[in-house]
């Protein structure tokens, strides 16, 4: 029966190949959406790791998360330097990363911080940041220095030693350039697959300098006009803060189990209205708000698969009129219901199996040769890992659905009368 089914399919190979291609494209789309959905969620959850609390001025958790972790949007309120000093003095705080934002370089966000970012920030499975070239702020004698994320360096074709100008605001086009204080690139970070790749990092002292809040040497006023500063970047809190306000502070605790208690302490701080959020919980809550779009993508891909299967059903039904004589001859030589039924079911199964195989092979072809292009052009990060159990279930579901759909044309074929099949119609 299998050989008979293959011979019949080969005899109708033109329409069969169109059906195979439709099923392959449907399978490719379904698996592609599923893989993007799962890996995007994993990458989203791994954007920040090892940070126990994010503290900012009183605002919503989503706004604080987007601004401090994803560098999206602007916080309307900021926290004072005095509040930052208070956060450092809280019991159980192991490390702290101050962040001041509001400037940009060709649309890329500028984050003013300290070397604590490169020492303590983790992503993924608590992976630390590493340098592809150059080093951190403390290794330089200049104040106006910058460390670039991997994507910024690649897209702007910048490297260690390159100069750049910081602009006021976060838009790609700015009419307020801080060109009186050009910055020099001193380091480029390794790619992380997180918003770090699209960031430009400068010292807090440089942020204060370009905004007139900080003078490297208060005893020499001419330094405010001289661009060649020779002052080491200080990362310790002094009586003269480098900036007056901060956008957010990342905190790491000696005992993460105390995060909830410390969160309550910060939220009830009377000196200033502050908000402390736990990034892991905030990321989960934010992802739930995107679940509607996630379900919409899955639904669209399922509808495409259904369309492909219905196309196969239509092809089988349309071919029955041409194959009535074939079915009648088979019945006349003793083929029973099981034979007729099995023939069409095997044909549908083979067509679907070939389509599913080609679709899966197409997925891995795209992942192997187009993953870098997807990352660069669309910011979608996916890997060519082995099929997950859920993906295998989806493929089996396509095969089962195709087999069930083929039962209807098989039943129709057997119902055709033998005399009707042998009668020549004019």
N, C-alpha and C positions, 0 to 999 in steps of 0.2 A: 504493500500500500504506500509505503514511503517513497519508493521509486516512482510509482504511478503519480503521486502528488508532485514530485519534483519535475517529472516530464510535463505534467499539465501546466505547472507554473512557468516552465521554460517556454512552452508554446505560447503563453500570454505574457512574455517577459516585459513588454513595453509598459503596459498598465501596472504590472506587478512592481516594477522598479519605482514607478511614481508613488505607489503606496508605501514601499519600503522607505523612500526618502522622506515622505510625510511623517511616518512613525519615527524615523531617526531624528528628524528635526524636533519633533515633540519630546522625545526622550532627552535629547541634548538640553532643551530648554528646561524641562522639569528637573533634571539633575543639576544643571547649572544654577537655577534659582535656589534649590535646596542647599547646595554647597556654599553659595554666597551668603545665604541666610544664616547657616550654622557658623561659618568662619567669621562672618561680620560680627555676630554676637560674641564669639570668643575673643576676637580682637578688641571689641568694644569693652568687654569686661576686663581685659588685660591692659587697658590703657594706663592704668596706674596701679601699683602694687606695693604693699609695705607701708603706705601712708595711712595713718590711723584716723586723722581728723583734718579737715580743711576748714579754715576759719576766715571769715570775711565780715564786712559790715552787715547789718540786719537786712536780709533779703531772702528770696526763696531758694530752696536747695538746688533746683534745676538751674537757675541763673548763676549761682555760685559755682556749680559743677562745670557748666559750659564755659564760663569765663576762665576759671583757674586751671582746668585740665585740658579742655579742648580749644581754649583761646578764641572762643566765639562770643561776640557781643561785648558790651561794655557795662560794667557795674555802675549804677548811678551813685552809689555811696562807697566810701573807702574807710578803712580803719586807720587810726592814728598811730604814729610811731610809739607813743606811750602805751597803747594797747598791745603793740607787738612786744614791748619790753615786759609787759605783764604776762603775756603768754609764755615768754621764755622762763619766767620765774615760777610757773606753775609746777607743782610736784609731779614727778613721773614723766616729764617731757625729756626725751632723749636727744632729739634734734629738731631743727626748725628751718624752713625754707621760705624766706620772704619773697613776695612777687609784686612788682608794680608794673602796670600795663597802661596802654593808651597811645603808644606810638607804633609806627610800622615802617617797613622797608619794602616798597613796591607791593604793598598789600599784605606782606607777611608780618604777623604780629611780633612786636618787640617786647620781650619779657626782661625786665630789670630784676636781677636777683644776686645771689652770692655763689661762691664755690660750693656751698652746701648742696646746691641742686645736683651738681655732678658727683658729689660724694654720697648722697643719701637717696636720691630719687630712684625708684625702681619701677619696672614695667614687666608685663608678662608674668612669668613664674619667678618674681623677685629678681629679675635680671637688672644689673646696674648699667648706667650709661657708660659708653666707652668712646674714645676719640679715634677717628680715622686719620686725622692729621692734627698737628699742633697740640695745644693744651688749654688749661683753664685760666681764669683771670689772675690768680695769685702768682702764676709763673711769669707775669709781665710787669714791667715798670710803668706802663702807661695806664691812664684811666679810661680813655676812650677806645676800648677794645671790644670785640664781639666774637661770640662763638655761634656758629651756624648749625642748624639742623641739616641732615643729609639732603633733603629735597630742595631746600633753599639753595644750598651750594651747587647742586646739579642744575636746577632750572635757571639760576642767574649766572652760572658759570663762574663762581667765586671760589677762591682757595685761600690758604694761609698767606697773608701779606696783601690781599686785595683790600681796597678802600670801599667804603659805603657811606651813604648819608641817611640818617634817620629822619623820618618825617613825622609831623604831629598828626594824630588821628589814625584811624585804622583802615581807611579806604585805599584803593590802589592808586588813586590820584590825589595828591595833597598840594595845597597852595602855601603850606607852611613847612619849609624845610629847615632842619637844624644844621645848615651847611657851615655854620661857624665852628662846629665841632665835628669834623669827619672822624669816622671810626675805622679801625683797622682790624681785619679778620685775623684772629690768633688761634682759632681752633675750629675743626669741623667734626661733628659727631657721627658715629656709625648709624646706619639706618636702623630704626626701631619699629617701623610700621605703626607709629602712634603720632599724635599731633606734635610731638617733640621735633619730628622731621621738618615741620613747616615753621619752626620758631627761630627767631634771632634773639640771642641772649646777650645782655650787656650787664656790667656791674651796676649796683644801685648808685654808687658814686657818680657814674657816668650819666645816669638818669637825672640825678640832682643837678649835675653840672649843666646839661643842655637846657634845663628848665630854670636855671638860676637859683636853685635851692641849696647848692653846695659849692664851696670853693676848696680846691685841694690844699691850698696853703693860704690861710686867712691872713698871714703876715706879709703876703706879697700880692698886691692887687693886680700887678701886671700879668699875673698868671691867668687872670680871667680873659685876657686877650691873646695870650700866647698859646698856640695849638700844640706845641711840643712839650707836654707835661712829663715830668720824671718823678711821679709819686706812686708809690706802691699802693695797690688796692687793699683797703682794710675791710675785713669782714666781721669785725667786732663792733659791738654797740658802743658808741661814744656819746659824749654830751652834745655833740653837734651831729645830728643824724644826717645821713646822705640825702634822704627824702623826708618830706613831712608826713606823707600818707602812703599806704600800701593798698593794693587791690585784694590780696589774699595771703594767707600763711599756711603752709603745709606742715603738719606736726607728726612726728613719730614718737611713740611712747615706749618707755621701758617695759611696760606690761600692757599689751593691747587689750587685755580683758578689762582694763579700767577706762576704756574709751568712752563708754556710756556715761560714767560718772563725771569724767572731765568735760564731756559735751554739755552736760547739765550745768556744770560750774561756769563754763564760758557763756552759755546762753543766758544766764542770770547775772552776768557781770554788770555791776552798776556804773562803772566808769564810762562805758560806751555800749551802745546797742550792737551786739555781735551775734553772728550765726555760726555755729559749728556743725558740720555735717560729716557723716562717715561715708567715705567715697564708695565703698563696696555696695552699701545699701542704696545710696543715691543713684549709682549706675543701674542697679536692678530696677528701681522705680522708674528711671528715665526710659529704660528699654521697654518697659511695659507700655509706655505712652506711644511707642512706635510699633506695637504689636498689630495695630490695624493695618498699617502699610505692609507689614510682614505677611499677614494673612491674605491681603489683597494680591501680593505677588504669587503666593502659593496657589491661590484660587485661579489666577490667570494661567499659570503653567499647567494646572490640571485641566482647565478648559481646552488648552491647546492639545494636550494628550487625547482628550475625548474627541476633539475634532479629527485628529489623525486616525483614531480607531473607527470613528464613523465613516471616514473616507475609505478605510479598508472594507467595512461592511457594505458600503455603497458599491465598491468595486466587485465584491462577491455577488451581490444581488444583480448587478448589471450584467455580469458574465453568465448568470444562470440561463438567460434567454438564448445566448449563443451555445450554451452547453447542454441544452435540453436533450438533444440527440445523443450526446455522450452519456448522460445519465441514463437515458432509456436503454441504450445498448448495454450498459453495465448491468442494469436490472434484468434485461432479457437473457443474459448469460448466467444469471443466478446470483447476482450481487444483492445481498440483503440490506436491510435498513442500517445495520451497523457499518457495513462497508461504505455506503454512500455518506453516512454521517461522519465516519472516520476520515474519509477522503477530504472533505471540505474543512473539517476541524484541523487536520494535519497541515493543509495548505495555509490556513490562517495562522496556525502556530509557527510555521516556518517563516512566513512573511514577517510576523511580529518579532520573532527571535532575531532574524537578520537585521530588522530595523533597530531593535533595542541594542544589538551589538555594535552596529555602526554609530548609533547615537552616543553610546558610552565611549567608543574609541574617539569620536569627535570631541567629547568633553576633555579627555586626557590630552588630545592634540592641542586644544586651546590652552589648557593649563600649562603644558610643557613649553609651548612656544609663544604663548601670548600673555602669560602671567605678568611679565615685566611691563608689557605695554598697557595692560589693564591697570597696573599699579601707577604707572606714570600719567596716563591720560585720564583715568576715571577715579583713581584713588581706591580701587577695589583690590584688596589683598586676599588672594586665594592660593592654595597649594595643591599639588597633584598627589595627594595622599590616597591610600587605598579606599575602596568603597566602604562606607559605614553600613551598619546593620539596617538603618532606616532607608538608605539608598537602595540596598539590596531588596528590601521589602517593596519599595516603589517599583522596581523593575519586575519583580514577581507579580505585583498587582496589575501591571500592564499586560503581562502574558496571560494571566487568569482572565482579565477583562476581555482580551481579544478572543480567547477560547470560548468564553460564554457568548460573546456576540456572534461567533461563527455558527452557533447552534441554530440560529434562526434561518439563515440561508440553507443550511444543511437540511432542516426540516422542510423548507419550501421545495428543495430539489427532490426530496423523496416523495412528496405529495403529487408531483407532476405525473400525470398518467402515462403509462407505457405507450398506449396508442397515440397520445398527443405528441409524445417525443418522436415517434416514428413517422408521423404524418408530415408530408411535405406541404408547407403553407405557401401559397402564392400571394 
